[in-house]
Amino acid sequence: MKYKLIHRTTYEYQVFVNGYHSLACLCPKTTPTQLCSAFTLTITPTPAELVQRTDFFGNTIHYFSIQQPHKELHVVAESIVENLPAPPPLQGKPSVSCAEARRLLEVDQNLRNELLQFMLPSPFIHWEKEIQAFAKDSFPENRPLFEAVQHLCARIFREFEFMPDATTIHTPILSVLKDRKGVCQDFSHVALAAIRSMGFAARYVSGYLETKPPPGAKKLQGSDASHAWISAYVPGLGWCDFDPTNNVIPGLRHITTAWGRDYSDVPPLKGILFSSGKQKLKVAVDVLPLEGE
């Protein structure tokens, strides 16, 4: 599958902003199964400085600063991405049990050191006894770890209701667990906390998912959205992606932008502005299949 991605972000400010510094995490990754062949970032007003770098997690980040007073900020990221077919993660490979995976992480100190940042609490990921109790049913010692994560994601899909206005990005994980409502970021954070509470490594994945309109209906411009899912480390298989919001193994319609410990490592835009007024934010995303290419 080949796609053109357009991610438009608009900020409207009540009073003039006299200075703005921001980090943009909008460039899709290139991996063995995904190729980002083109990327452009258009910012209005024109930034005084625009610098590309690679962050600690290997994501492409753009730093920019705007020095001129402005009441609107427009950031448009356009990408061409091709997703390549990948064999099923378990094809011809056994999945170690939870007990075996836990022992491997205890014995292989180099592996543990490599994964430790994805096993510990992070700004949005922490767990109490309620999270551990929720996770425990999915991770019996004799169950293959891959199947255990699948089981956890299936439970989140069945038991939680997708409700965009029920939470914000700062809603505590325990509140999401209690109310059983939220969006993809919430469900991914719950899954990460559950997996880490069991002693395993898992990371947050940000990106996009191609959505399809109902039969006979035309896809509306800007109707797609950013998406989030998780990746768990399974010894012998490596990093394996799971989408708890849709209860699927991410495939050709999932497009990866970045990964980190949680959402705080990979927001599309985060910055510092010098202003005393309120602001309005509008985001529109298009994931457009390029037919016949």
Secondary structure by P-SEA (a helix, b strand, c coil): cbbbbbbbbbbbbccccccccccccccccccccccccbbbbbbcccccbbbbbbcccbbbbbbbbbcccccbbbbbbbbbbbbbbbccccccbbbbcaaaaaaaaaacaaaaaaacccccccccccccaaaaaaacccccccccaaaaaaaaaaaaaaccccccccccccccaaaaaaaccccaaaaaaaaaaaaaaabbbbbbbbbbbbbbcccccccccccbbbbbbcccccccccbbbbbcccccccccccccccccccccccccccccccccccbbbbbbbbbcccccc
